[in-house]
């Protein structure tokens, strides 16, 4: 291990080396689709210490391709920290000197929690396409079992970006007395038609791969690498912004020449190489059926559907305070979608703070260490922290 790696793992702003844990639930989990998951495992990580009255607990809800590893490192040789390491750790917005943080890999996932790649106890084979359809509220109910597992009666805050923000809002409506704050970042009350269209194109890329085998690719000993790679490339482009891509890649070439001569190789732009790398890496690290399952859950999400399609009526069920943040260059979950949330909360007479952050990183901005974003996030979480100490 190099000195650089050693410093990285012991820095004051890192939670250090962490280990995933697993909880097994024997009791059936009734799902929104009418089916029951007979048993399930949840893989999770925790950061910080739960205080005596268990009032300092923060739940992290992950986005589409997220998982339980949100902060820290899994080993001394680990070069890449958890996906939200910018925001979780000592002195960071979600300050582990004060908060106990629980990060879960949702059911249906592919990083250890029960999902399509897990063995169906009734058949002895991978669930594959037979895994039950999920809704956002199913994740909430599974997360609630984890809440009970730790003996937590009320979350200090539930925090999530993108699909994670949708889960946080669903918590506020389904179990209003069980959270004091709801932090919603780069999210929406429902997907736009354009978003649903992008998800469908990505799913079509997967299902048209000859190695998909109707979702039973594991039984055939193969993976739909090409389809999943294309799906990731499509998704990745939508998470970035035009300005951000221009700044990162421009029209720079990786190989070849635009002044083609007889000896020139094929022209390859940097952005092409980058997208291929992202797609190829994702195609072996993520389960194709999980991708289909989670994008469908995104499509189905509609916060106000059960409330007469009235978001104001929906938010009247909430009792917590809200923090909503958006990013100027995010066109996948654009600022107007966040302002719709804020407007509905104001009309429902619910306490809400809102910040629109100037950033050119697109939807991925919520993962980035943008100074104003971290400052605003920290200021709000300071309020949450002070309430924990006052309780």
BELDAPE-V114501 format. One record per helix or strand. SS is the DSSP state (@ for helix, = for strand). FROM is the first residue (numbers start at 1). LEN is the number of residues. Records with the same first field share a line. If there is no record, write none. Layout:
# BELDAPE-V114501
SS: FROM-LEN, FROM-LEN
This chain:
# BELDAPE-V114501
@: 3-8, 128-3, 136-14, 163-12, 176-3, 193-15, 213-3, 225-15, 242-7, 270-16, 288-13, 305-3, 311-5, 335-13, 362-6, 371-20
=: 17-1, 21-5, 29-2, 36-2, 40-8, 57-5, 73-1, 88-1, 94-1, 100-6, 119-1, 126-1, 155-1, 157-5, 179-1, 181-5, 190-1, 253-3, 268-2, 302-1, 321-7, 352-6
